[in-house]
Amino acid sequence: MTETIKPGATEAGEPTRKPRSAIQSLRDIAYETIKRQIITCELRPGEVLSEAVLSDTLQIGRTPVRQAIDRLVTSGLVDVMPRKGLMVKPISFDEIFDIIEARLINESHCARRAALQADDNEIARLTANVSAMWKATEGADIDTMMDLDREFHSIISRAARNHVITEILANLHDRSTRLWFISLRAIEQHVRVGEQHAAIVEGIRKRDPDAAEAAIRAHIESFRDNLARQI
C-alpha cells in the first residue's frame, strides 16, 4: 500500500522547510530576544543555557535558536564551555574596563566627526532622544533609558560616517549594556546621564568637535567610575 504524504510534510513526516527569509527572521527574533534577556540579566552571568529550553520558551524552532546562539557566541555574550555546554558569559572586571577603554577611544573619535558631519535630521533625533531620556528618568523607567541610550550612541556613531566603527561600537554596546542595570542602582546616575547626553548634543549642535569629544569622554568616564563604585 502506498503511503500518502500529507501536504506540508516530507516522507519522514517532518514539516517542509520554511523559506530562507522566514528562517532568517526567526533567527533574528531569537537573537534579539535572548540578547535582551542577557542584557537585562534575566539570564544571569554564568547561567547555563539549554538550546531545547530556549526553543520551547521562545516557541521558535531549534535551528533558528542554534543560529542565534552562534551569533551570541561571536558577539561575546555567550561562552561555549567544554563538556558543560553553553553559558551566559560571566562579567569579567578586566573585560569590562577593556570595553570601556575601547569605547572611549572610538566614541571620542565619533563625537568629533559627528560635530563636523551630522546633518540636521540627526541633530534633531539626538535632541528628541535627550527629551525622551528626561521623561524616562522622571519615571525611573530603566528599560526605556537603556533603549534610548543605545539609540543615542548609535546615532552618533552613524553620524561619524564610518561603517566599520559603527559595527565595532554596536558590539561593544551589546557587551556593556547589561552593566547598565548595575550602574543605575544609583538613582543620581539617572540625572547625570541626561545632563551628559545634553552636553554631548550641545557640542555637536554647535559644530564644536572639542566640546563634543570632551562631553562624551566625561560621559563614558562617569559610567566607568560609577560602575567601579557599584561592583
N, C-alpha and C positions, 0 to 999 in steps of 0.2 A: 504493500500500500504506500502510495506516495504521500509524504507529509506536506501539508500546505503551510507555507511560510506566511505568517501574519504580516500585514502591511506595517512598515516601520521597524521590522526586525530582521536580523540576519539569520542564517541557518543555525548558528549557535545559540539563537534565542536572545542575543544582545540587541539593544536598540541600534538602529543605523546611526552612522556617525553624523554629528552635528556639523554644519558648515564651519569652516575655519574661523570666520568672523565671529560666530557665536561662541566658539571655544575661547577665542581671544578676549571677548567681552567678559565671559565668566571668569577667566584668569585675572583680568584687571579688577573685577569686583572682589574676588577673593583676596588679591594682593592688597587693595586699599583697605578692606575690612580688617584683615589680620594686622596690617601695619598700624592701623589706628588703635587696635586693641593693645598692641605693644607700646605704642607711643603714650597712651593714656594709662599704661601699667595695669590694664585689665588682665593682660597676660604679663605676668611679672618677670623681671630679670631672673634668669636661672630656671624658669619653669620649663618642664619637659613638654614637648608638643607631640600630638598624635595626628598624623595625616587623616586617619579614619574618623577621629573625633571631630576635627575641624570640618571635614567634609559633611558629617551629619549635622553639626551645629549650624553651618552656613547653608545647608541644603544645596550644596554645589558638588558636582562630581569630583572624583579623586584626581583625574587628570588636570583640570584647571587649578585645583588646590596644590597639587605637586609642583606645577609650573610657578604658582605664586610663591611657594616656599623657596624654590630655587632662586627666584628673584630677590627674596628677602635675605637669603644667604649672601648673595652678591652685594646687596645693599649694606651688609654688616649688621643686620638686626637679628639674624638667626644663626646659630652655630650648629654644625654637624659634629656630634661627639662620637668617636669610635666606640662601638659596642653599646652605646647609650641612645643613639638616635638624635633627634632634633631638640634643640633647646633655645629659648629666648636668650639672646646674648646678654650675659651679665654686664653690669655697669662697671667699667674699669676706670679708676681715677686717672691713671696715666692717659688712657684713651680720651677721656672727657676733655682734659686740658690740651691734648694734641689737637682735637677737633676745634676747640675754641681758638687755639693759635692759628689754625688753618683758616678759620672764619675771619679772624682779624686781618690777615694778610689779603685774602681775596675780597672781602666785603669793603675794606677800606679803598681798594682799587676801584670797585664797582661804584661806590658812592662818589668818588672823584669824577668818574666818567659819566655817571648819571647827571651830575651837576652841569656838565657841559653838553650832554646829548639827549636828556629826557625831553619828550615832546609835551605839549600842553595837556594831552589826554592822560599821560602817565602821571603828571604832576597833580592833575585833578583826582585821579584814582588814589594817589597817596594821601591827598588831603581828606578825601572821603573815608579812607581807611582809618586815619587818625580819629576822625569824628566817631566812627563806629567803635573804635577801641575805647574811647572815653565812655560811651554808653555801656559797653560790656564791663568796663571797670566798675562803674556805679552799681551794676547788678552782681558783681563778683562772679561773672559768667566765664569761668576759666576755659571751658571748651571753645567758646566763641573767641576769646582772646587768643588762644593758641592758633586757631584757624586764621585770624586776622594778622597775627604776627608772621605766619608763613607767607600769606599773600603779600604783606608789606615788603618783606625781604625779596620775594620773587619779582615784584615789580621793579625794584631797584636793580637786581641782577640783570633782568631783561633790558632795562634802560641802558645798561652799560654796553649793549650790542656785542657781546662776546658769548656765543652759544656754549663754548666749552666751559667757561667759568660758571655759566648758569647751571649746567648739568652737574658740575662739581659741587656747587653750593646746595643744589637740591638734595644731593646725597648727604652732605654734611648736616643739613637741617633735619632730614629724616632720622639721622643717628643721634641728634642732640635734642629734638623736640620733646622726647619723653622726660627730659630733665626739667622741662617747664613745670611739671607738677611738683617737683621738689623745690625749685626756685621760688614758685609763687605761694609757698607756705607763708611767706612774709607778706602780709597784706600791703604794707607800704611799697613793696616792689611793683604792685599793680599800677600805682600812680607814677612811679619812676618810669615805667615802660612807656606810658602815654606821653610824658614830658620828653623822654629821649626820642621817641618817634617824631614828635612835633619839631624838635630841634634839627633832626636829620632832614625832614621835609623843607624846613626853612632854608637850610643851606643849599638844597637842590633848587628850590624856587628862586633864590637869589643868584643862581648860577655861580656859587662860591664853592669851588672844589675843596679848598682848605677847611672851610666850616663844615661841609658835608662829611668829609673824612674824619675830622675831629669828633663830630657828633656820633658817628656810627662806631668809632673806636670806643668812645665813652660808654655807649650803649652795651657793646659786647663785653667790655671790661667790667661793667657793673653786673652783668649777668654772671660772669665768671666769679667775681668776688662774693656775690650773694649766694651762689651755689656752694662755694667753699665754706661759707658760714653754716649752710643748711646741712652739709654732709660731714 
